[in-house]
Amino acid sequence: MTTPQQSFRRKSSSAAGVRNSPRRVALLVGAWNEYGRGIIEGVWQYAEQHGPWFLDMEPSEPDGNANVPHGWNGDGMIAAIQTRRLEEKLIKLGIPVVNVSGSRRSGDHFPRVTSDADAVMGMAIGHLREKGLKHIAFCGEPQQSFIDFWIEAFRGIMPDGGDKGMIYPPPRRRSAGAGLRERQDELRRWVESLPKPVGIIGWATGICRELAMACAASGLEVPEDVAIISLETEDLLGKVVHPPISGVDIPVKRIGYEAAAQLDRLMRGERANPHETRLPPLGLTTRQSTDLVACDDPQVRQALRFIREHAHEGIDVRDVLKAVPMARRSLERRFQSVTGRSPAEEIRRTKIERVRRLLDTTDLPVPDIAEACGFNYVEHMIPVFRKYHGCTPSRYRKNARLGV
């Protein structure tokens, strides 16, 4: 009996003599978030270098549903396979397919290129632990079963396997007319039930936005009561949400590039990589939603909040003491005990973090950034920035835009 993989290898081998003719490749990848758009860009980069390829776009929906382009007849496909229905449909096509979904519920028939879920989850948990948080929870999208692998990663890393109450439970059956309000009420009640302070890992930036809204409705402060981090870095949405959301940097462009390379080999009749290819995260994008140090000292917490909100105004320790009246020696001793830094060092660190964010996200000239971050002169800011990042602000911006 001929398997689909044998069938498309034979079909591809017969076309080896026309290698320079354009390949027609379909992309069944959602362009509705940073993950999907990054994969598409990675595929495009590979096609530009190794083509010619014709790329046929058929974006999937957020729930994982996707359809093969009507009347499509091509050479290969890169797809985020999140349902058995789509997997069975692609098997029937008998063409090379590479799966770029992390879901373990479907798509196992095809070679897979994805992020390393354990490494991504471990980085998020490690970031929250570094903030001194003892309680860590996970919030997924209960209606979407394809994210179960994230829950498995969370349970596998947490020492207790993830207490039931620390994982957002599937909602009870909703009435036919239920809408956003009921969903928000369920999320709010769950957040209120968690021990405080707590760090919550959201599977995507959208759910992190809803968590921030639930905290606001409950009178909870982010990040003091609830620190929030996403398992992705949505560049635009992550910045415009209040407060801006921290996230793990998944190598989405590299996933797309590697998936395209595997597909190219398959279309040439070569054997596919029999194993799943898991790529590690690139790092973290830290924003205000996790900018805290968990501590039981209310005056130190108040001082930290004041510094975070006013460091860019050029404040010094005297201003902190006006906002949190106490003896300077006492503040410095207690601050050092909790954070490992002096109040003056925390002011500098906060100012430099704001400089870094503006270098990453704006085209403002470096002198304007220095002024916006509380430095009287750019000449004062540059050596401080070099101390933290090992290079000048201009070099940092150039490296960041080159992806170095």
C-alpha positions as CSV (number, residue, x, y, z in Angstrom):
1,M,0.0,0.0,0.0
2,T,1.4,3.4,-1.0
3,T,1.4,6.0,1.8
4,P,0.7,9.7,1.1
5,Q,4.3,10.6,1.9
6,Q,5.6,7.9,-0.6
7,S,3.1,9.2,-3.2
8,F,4.2,12.8,-3.0
9,R,8.0,11.8,-3.0
10,R,7.4,9.9,-6.2
11,K,5.4,12.8,-7.7
12,S,8.1,15.3,-6.7
13,S,11.0,13.2,-8.0
14,S,9.4,13.0,-11.5
15,A,9.4,16.8,-11.6
16,A,13.1,17.0,-10.7
17,G,14.0,18.0,-14.3
18,V,12.1,21.3,-14.0
19,R,13.6,22.5,-10.8
20,N,13.8,26.1,-12.0
21,S,10.1,26.4,-12.7
22,P,8.2,28.2,-9.9
23,R,6.9,26.1,-7.1
24,R,3.3,26.9,-6.0
25,V,3.1,26.8,-2.2
26,A,0.0,27.4,-0.1
27,L,0.2,29.0,3.4
28,L,-2.6,28.0,5.8
29,V,-1.3,30.2,8.6
30,G,-3.3,32.8,10.6
31,A,-2.1,36.3,9.8
32,W,-4.3,37.7,12.6
33,N,-1.4,37.7,15.2
34,E,2.4,38.2,15.4
35,Y,3.0,34.5,15.4
36,G,1.4,33.8,12.0
37,R,2.7,37.0,10.4
38,G,6.3,36.1,11.5
39,I,6.0,32.6,10.0
40,I,4.7,34.0,6.7
41,E,7.7,36.4,6.7
42,G,10.1,33.6,7.3
43,V,8.7,31.5,4.5
44,W,8.9,34.5,2.2
45,Q,12.5,35.1,3.1
46,Y,13.4,31.5,2.2
47,A,11.4,31.7,-1.0
48,E,13.3,34.9,-2.0
49,Q,16.6,33.2,-1.5
50,H,15.8,29.7,-2.9
51,G,12.8,30.2,-5.2
52,P,11.1,31.1,-7.3
53,W,7.9,30.2,-5.4
54,F,4.4,31.4,-5.9
55,L,2.9,31.8,-2.4
56,D,-0.9,31.3,-2.2
57,M,-2.3,32.8,1.1
58,E,-5.3,31.2,2.8
59,P,-5.1,32.5,6.4
60,S,-6.7,30.3,9.1
61,E,-9.1,31.6,11.7
62,P,-8.2,32.1,15.4
63,D,-10.1,28.9,16.2
64,G,-7.8,26.9,13.9
65,N,-10.3,26.3,11.1
66,A,-8.7,26.6,7.7
67,N,-9.6,25.6,4.1
68,V,-7.4,24.7,1.1
69,P,-7.8,27.5,-1.5
70,H,-10.7,26.7,-3.8
71,G,-9.5,24.9,-6.9
72,W,-5.9,25.0,-5.7
73,N,-3.4,22.7,-7.4
74,G,0.1,23.2,-6.1
75,D,3.4,21.6,-5.1
76,G,3.4,21.9,-1.3
77,M,1.9,23.5,1.7
78,I,2.9,25.0,5.1
79,A,0.0,24.9,7.5
80,A,-0.9,25.4,11.2
81,I,-2.7,22.2,11.6
82,Q,-4.9,22.4,14.8
83,T,-7.8,20.1,14.0
84,R,-8.1,16.5,12.9
85,R,-10.5,17.6,10.2
86,L,-7.9,19.8,8.5
87,E,-5.2,17.1,8.9
88,E,-7.4,14.5,7.1
89,K,-8.1,16.9,4.3
90,L,-4.4,17.6,3.7
91,I,-3.6,13.8,3.8
92,K,-6.0,13.3,0.9
93,L,-4.2,15.9,-1.2
94,G,-1.1,13.6,-1.4
95,I,1.4,16.5,-1.5
96,P,4.3,17.6,0.8
97,V,3.1,19.4,3.9
98,V,5.0,20.9,6.9
99,N,3.1,21.6,10.1
100,V,3.9,24.8,12.0
101,S,1.4,24.4,14.8
102,G,2.5,23.5,18.3
103,S,-0.7,21.6,19.0
104,R,-0.1,17.9,19.8
105,R,-3.8,17.0,19.1
106,S,-3.4,16.9,15.3
107,G,-0.9,17.2,12.5
108,D,1.4,14.3,13.6
109,H,1.2,12.8,10.2
110,F,3.4,15.6,8.8
111,P,6.9,16.9,9.8
112,R,6.5,19.7,12.3
113,V,8.5,22.8,13.0
114,T,7.5,24.8,16.1
115,S,8.7,26.5,19.2
116,D,9.9,24.5,22.2
117,A,6.9,24.7,24.5
118,D,8.8,23.5,27.6
119,A,11.5,26.1,27.0
120,V,9.0,28.9,26.4
121,M,7.0,28.1,29.5
122,G,10.1,27.6,31.5
123,M,11.4,31.1,30.5
124,A,8.0,32.7,31.5
125,I,7.9,30.9,34.9
126,G,11.6,31.7,35.5
127,H,10.9,35.4,34.9
128,L,8.1,35.5,37.4
129,R,10.2,33.6,40.0
130,E,13.0,36.1,39.5
131,K,10.5,38.7,40.6
132,G,10.1,36.9,43.9
133,L,6.6,35.5,43.1
134,K,5.7,32.3,44.9
135,H,2.3,31.8,43.3
136,I,2.2,31.3,39.5
137,A,-0.9,30.5,37.5
138,F,-1.7,29.8,33.9
139,C,-4.6,31.2,31.8
140,G,-5.4,29.7,28.4
141,E,-8.4,29.8,26.2
142,P,-10.7,27.0,27.5
143,Q,-12.8,26.8,24.3
144,Q,-9.7,26.1,22.2
145,S,-8.5,22.6,23.0
146,F,-5.4,23.0,20.7
147,I,-3.5,24.8,23.5
148,D,-3.6,21.8,25.8
149,F,0.1,21.3,25.2
150,W,0.8,24.6,27.0
151,I,-1.1,23.3,30.0
152,E,1.0,20.1,29.9
153,A,4.2,22.2,29.8
154,F,3.0,24.3,32.8
155,R,2.1,21.2,34.8
156,G,5.4,19.6,33.9
157,I,7.5,22.5,35.1
158,M,5.7,23.6,38.2
159,P,6.9,21.5,41.2
160,D,3.4,20.6,42.3
161,G,2.3,19.9,38.7
162,G,0.1,23.0,38.8
163,D,-2.6,23.0,41.4
164,K,-6.0,22.8,39.8
165,G,-7.0,26.2,41.1
166,M,-3.9,27.8,39.5
167,I,-5.0,26.9,36.0
168,Y,-8.0,28.8,34.5
169,P,-10.7,26.2,34.4
170,P,-13.0,25.6,31.5
171,P,-16.1,27.8,31.9
172,R,-19.4,26.4,32.8
173,R,-21.9,26.0,30.0
174,R,-23.0,29.4,28.9
175,S,-26.5,30.5,27.9
176,A,-27.2,31.0,24.2
177,G,-27.2,34.8,24.7
178,A,-24.0,34.9,26.8
179,G,-21.4,37.4,25.6
180,L,-18.3,39.2,26.6
181,R,-19.7,40.4,29.9
182,E,-20.2,36.8,31.2
183,R,-16.8,35.8,30.0
184,Q,-15.2,38.8,31.8
185,D,-17.1,38.0,35.0
186,E,-15.8,34.4,35.0
187,L,-12.2,35.6,34.4
188,R,-12.6,38.2,37.2
189,R,-13.9,35.7,39.7
190,W,-11.0,33.4,38.9
191,V,-8.4,36.2,39.3
192,E,-9.9,37.2,42.6
193,S,-9.7,33.6,43.9
194,L,-5.9,33.4,43.4
195,P,-3.5,34.0,46.3
196,K,-1.8,37.4,46.1
197,P,0.7,38.5,44.9
198,V,0.5,36.2,41.9
199,G,2.1,35.9,38.5
200,I,-0.2,34.8,35.6
201,I,1.0,33.4,32.4
202,G,-1.4,34.0,29.5
203,W,-1.1,31.9,26.3
204,A,-1.5,34.9,24.1
205,T,-1.4,38.7,24.4
206,G,-5.2,39.0,23.8
207,I,-6.0,36.9,26.9
208,C,-3.4,38.9,28.9
209,R,-5.3,42.1,27.9
210,E,-8.5,40.5,29.3
211,L,-6.6,39.6,32.5
212,A,-5.5,43.2,32.9
213,M,-9.2,44.3,32.4
214,A,-10.3,41.7,35.1
215,C,-7.7,43.1,37.5
216,A,-8.9,46.7,36.9
217,A,-12.6,45.6,37.5
218,S,-11.5,43.9,40.8
219,G,-9.4,46.9,42.0
220,L,-6.2,44.8,41.7
221,E,-2.9,46.5,40.8
222,V,-0.8,45.2,37.9
223,P,1.9,44.3,38.5
224,E,1.9,44.7,42.3
225,D,-1.0,42.3,43.0
226,V,-1.0,40.4,39.7
227,A,2.0,40.3,37.3
228,I,1.1,39.2,33.8
229,I,3.3,37.7,31.0
230,S,2.3,36.4,27.6
231,L,3.7,33.3,25.9
232,E,4.3,35.4,22.8
233,T,5.4,39.0,22.1
234,E,2.8,40.9,20.2
235,D,4.7,44.0,19.3
236,L,1.8,46.4,18.8
237,L,-0.9,45.0,21.0
238,G,1.6,44.3,23.8
239,K,2.6,48.0,23.9
240,V,-0.8,49.7,23.6
241,V,-2.5,47.5,26.3
242,H,-2.5,49.2,29.7
243,P,-0.2,48.3,31.3
244,P,2.1,47.1,28.4
245,I,2.4,43.3,28.5
246,S,5.7,41.4,28.9
247,G,6.2,38.4,26.6
248,V,8.4,35.6,25.5
249,D,10.1,36.2,22.2
250,I,9.3,33.1,20.0
251,P,11.5,32.7,16.9
252,V,8.5,32.9,14.5
253,K,10.5,34.0,11.5
254,R,13.0,31.2,12.0
255,I,10.1,28.7,12.3
256,G,8.8,29.9,9.0
257,Y,12.2,29.7,7.4
258,E,13.0,26.2,8.6
259,A,9.5,25.0,7.6
260,A,10.1,26.3,4.1
261,A,13.5,24.6,4.0
262,Q,12.0,21.3,5.0
263,L,9.2,21.7,2.5
264,D,11.7,22.5,-0.3
265,R,13.5,19.2,0.5
266,L,10.2,17.3,0.3
267,M,9.2,18.9,-3.0
268,R,12.6,17.8,-4.4
269,G,11.7,14.2,-3.4
270,E,14.0,14.0,-0.4
271,R,13.0,12.3,2.9
272,A,11.5,14.5,5.5
273,N,13.0,15.0,9.0
274,P,11.3,12.2,10.9
275,H,11.5,14.1,14.2
276,E,9.8,17.2,15.3
277,T,12.0,20.4,15.1
278,R,11.6,22.5,18.2
279,L,13.2,25.9,18.3
280,P,14.1,27.6,21.6
281,P,12.8,31.1,22.5
282,L,15.0,34.1,21.7
283,G,14.5,35.8,25.1
284,L,12.1,38.1,26.8
285,T,10.5,41.5,26.1
286,T,9.9,42.9,29.5
287,R,7.3,45.6,30.0
288,Q,5.4,47.2,32.8
289,S,3.1,44.2,33.5
290,T,5.9,42.3,35.2
291,D,8.0,45.3,36.4
292,L,7.9,44.6,40.1
293,V,9.7,43.1,43.0
294,A,7.3,41.1,45.2
295,C,7.8,41.9,48.8
296,D,5.9,42.2,52.1
297,D,7.2,45.7,52.9
298,P,4.4,48.2,51.9
299,Q,6.8,51.2,52.0
300,V,9.3,49.6,49.7
301,R,6.4,48.7,47.3
302,Q,5.2,52.3,47.5
303,A,8.8,53.5,46.7
304,L,9.1,51.1,43.8
305,R,5.8,52.3,42.3
306,F,6.8,55.9,42.7
307,I,10.1,55.3,41.0
308,R,8.5,53.4,38.1
309,E,6.0,56.1,37.5
310,H,8.3,59.2,37.9
311,A,11.9,58.1,37.1
312,H,11.6,59.7,33.6
313,E,10.9,63.1,35.3
314,G,14.5,63.3,36.5
315,I,13.7,62.5,40.2
316,D,16.3,61.5,42.8
317,V,16.2,59.8,46.2
318,R,15.0,63.0,47.9
319,D,11.9,62.9,45.8
320,V,11.3,59.3,46.8
321,L,11.6,60.3,50.5
322,K,9.0,63.0,49.9
323,A,6.6,60.5,48.5
324,V,7.4,57.8,51.1
325,P,8.3,59.7,54.3
326,M,10.9,57.9,56.3
327,A,14.5,58.2,57.3
328,R,16.9,57.9,54.3
329,R,19.1,55.3,56.0
330,S,16.1,53.2,56.8
331,L,14.8,53.4,53.2
332,E,18.1,52.4,51.7
333,R,18.6,49.5,54.1
334,R,15.1,48.1,53.5
335,F,15.3,48.8,49.8
336,Q,18.6,47.0,49.5
337,S,17.3,44.0,51.5
338,V,14.3,43.6,49.2
339,T,15.7,44.4,45.7
340,G,19.4,44.0,46.0
341,R,19.8,47.6,44.8
342,S,19.8,51.0,46.3
343,P,17.0,53.5,45.5
344,A,19.4,55.5,43.4
345,E,20.4,52.4,41.4
346,E,16.7,51.5,40.8
347,I,16.1,55.0,39.5
348,R,19.0,54.6,37.0
349,R,17.8,51.1,36.0
350,T,14.3,52.3,35.4
351,K,15.4,55.2,33.3
352,I,17.7,53.0,31.2
353,E,14.9,50.5,30.7
354,R,12.7,53.3,29.3
355,V,15.6,54.4,27.0
356,R,15.8,50.8,25.7
357,R,12.1,50.7,25.0
358,L,12.2,54.0,23.1
359,L,15.2,52.8,21.1
360,D,13.3,49.6,20.2
361,T,10.0,51.2,19.3
362,T,10.6,54.7,18.0
363,D,12.7,56.6,15.6
364,L,13.3,59.5,18.1
365,P,16.9,60.9,18.0
366,V,19.0,59.8,20.9
367,P,19.2,63.3,22.5
368,D,15.4,63.5,22.5
369,I,15.2,60.0,24.1
370,A,17.7,61.1,26.8
371,E,15.5,64.1,27.6
372,A,12.3,62.0,27.6
373,C,13.9,59.6,30.1
374,G,15.0,62.2,32.7
375,F,18.6,62.8,31.7
376,N,19.6,66.4,31.6
377,Y,22.3,65.8,28.9
378,V,22.7,63.0,26.4
379,E,26.4,62.8,27.4
380,H,25.2,61.7,30.9
381,M,22.9,59.0,29.5
382,I,25.3,57.3,27.1
383,P,27.9,56.0,29.6
384,V,25.1,54.8,31.9
385,F,23.4,53.0,29.0
386,R,26.8,51.4,28.0
387,K,27.2,50.1,31.6
388,Y,23.9,48.2,31.3
389,H,23.9,47.1,27.7
390,G,27.6,47.0,26.7
391,C,27.2,49.4,23.8
392,T,26.1,52.9,22.9
393,P,22.4,53.6,22.4
394,S,23.0,54.1,18.6
395,R,24.8,50.8,18.3
396,Y,22.0,49.1,20.4
397,R,19.3,50.4,18.0
398,K,21.3,49.3,14.9
399,N,21.9,45.8,16.3
400,A,18.2,45.4,17.3
401,R,17.0,46.3,13.8
402,L,19.5,43.9,12.2
403,G,18.2,41.2,14.5
404,V,21.7,40.8,16.1
